[in-house]
Amino acid sequence: RAFIDSTRVFFLHMLTHPKYRVLRALHANVRTTDIAVFFLLVIRFVIDHPDLDECTLPFHMVVLLDLMFRIMQSQNSAIHFWVLHRVSLFITLSIHVHYFITFNVRGLHCASDVDKLSWILLGMRFGAFLLEPLIAYL
């Protein structure tokens, strides 16, 4: 009985310690920033380029891949793949590389270049990607 009480007190102290409250709040802010910037990036691109042609198709494919990965990774999803936790850093890094390639290809081969705000939003999203595992493993 004493062991169970001491274990419970230990976990309650660990979860309510100020350091962990700050880390949880910081993690929630990073996740919220990542999601908000993702939707801003998609809305901005779709408003600027409403037609689906050979120049916008790669961006739409990367967005669909990103959404599919988010759904599969979510904790509340009915389909939860445990292997995604093992390789999620690599998949997310490859998605960001695909965004970078898509933006560069669009700038090279299409009539309109990707504007500076879209690059800033992509950079913010990449920064949130770099901060999230750092915060999770502290």
C-alpha positions in Angstrom: 0.0 0.0 0.0 2.8 2.4 0.8 4.5 1.7 -2.5 1.3 2.5 -4.4 0.9 5.8 -2.5 4.5 6.8 -3.0 4.3 6.0 -6.7 1.1 8.0 -7.1 2.7 11.0 -5.2 5.7 10.7 -7.4 3.7 10.8 -10.7 1.5 13.6 -9.4 4.5 15.6 -8.4 6.2 14.9 -11.8 3.1 16.0 -13.8 2.5 19.1 -11.8 6.1 20.2 -11.5 6.5 23.8 -12.9 9.2 22.6 -15.4 6.8 20.1 -17.0 3.9 22.6 -17.0 6.1 25.0 -19.0 7.2 22.2 -21.4 3.6 21.1 -22.0 2.5 24.7 -22.6 5.4 25.2 -25.0 4.7 22.0 -26.8 1.0 23.0 -27.2 2.1 26.4 -28.6 4.4 24.8 -31.1 1.8 22.3 -32.2 -0.8 25.1 -32.5 1.7 27.2 -34.5 2.4 24.3 -36.8 -1.3 23.6 -37.5 -2.2 27.3 -38.0 0.8 28.0 -40.3 -0.1 24.8 -42.3 -3.7 26.1 -42.9 -2.5 29.6 -43.7 -0.1 28.2 -46.2 -2.7 26.1 -47.9 -5.4 28.8 -47.9 -2.9 31.3 -49.3 -1.8 29.0 -52.1 -5.4 27.9 -53.0 -6.6 31.6 -53.1 -3.7 32.7 -55.2 -3.9 29.7 -57.5 -7.5 28.3 -57.6 -7.0 26.3 -60.8 -5.6 22.8 -60.8 -2.9 22.5 -63.4 0.6 21.0 -63.9 2.1 23.8 -61.8 -0.2 23.5 -58.8 -0.7 19.7 -58.8 2.6 19.0 -56.9 1.6 21.3 -54.1 -1.8 19.7 -53.7 -0.1 16.3 -53.7 2.2 17.3 -50.9 -0.6 18.8 -48.9 -2.6 15.6 -49.3 0.4 13.6 -48.1 0.8 15.9 -45.2 -2.9 15.6 -44.2 -2.8 11.8 -44.6 0.2 11.6 -42.3 -1.4 13.9 -39.7 -4.6 11.8 -39.6 -2.6 8.5 -39.3 -0.4 10.0 -36.6 -3.2 11.5 -34.5 -3.9 10.0 -31.1 -7.6 10.3 -31.5 -7.7 8.5 -34.8 -9.4 5.1 -35.1 -6.4 4.0 -37.2 -3.3 4.5 -35.1 -0.1 3.0 -36.4 2.5 2.6 -33.7 5.3 2.4 -36.3 4.7 6.1 -37.2 6.1 7.1 -33.8 9.3 5.4 -34.7 9.7 7.0 -38.2 7.7 10.2 -37.8 10.8 12.5 -37.8 11.9 11.0 -41.1 8.5 11.2 -42.7 8.0 14.8 -41.5 11.4 15.8 -42.7 10.7 14.2 -46.1 7.4 16.2 -46.3 9.2 19.4 -45.7 11.8 18.5 -48.3 8.9 17.9 -50.7 7.5 21.3 -49.9 10.9 22.9 -50.6 11.2 21.0 -53.9 7.6 21.9 -54.9 8.2 25.6 -54.2 11.5 25.6 -56.1 10.1 23.7 -59.1 7.2 26.1 -59.2 9.6 29.0 -59.2 11.7 27.5 -62.0 9.1 26.0 -64.4 5.9 28.0 -63.9 5.0 31.5 -64.9 4.4 32.8 -61.3 7.1 32.5 -58.6 6.3 31.6 -55.0 6.1 34.8 -53.0 8.2 35.6 -50.0 5.3 35.2 -47.5 4.9 31.6 -48.5 8.6 30.9 -47.9 8.3 32.6 -44.5 5.3 30.4 -43.6 7.2 27.3 -44.7 10.2 28.4 -42.7 8.0 28.9 -39.6 6.5 25.5 -40.1 10.0 23.9 -40.4 11.0 25.8 -37.2 8.0 24.3 -35.4 9.0 20.9 -36.7 12.5 21.3 -35.3 11.3 22.5 -31.9 8.6 19.8 -31.4 10.9 16.8 -30.9 13.4 18.9 -28.9 10.6 19.9 -26.5 9.2 16.4 -26.3 12.6 14.8 -25.3 13.5 17.4 -22.7 
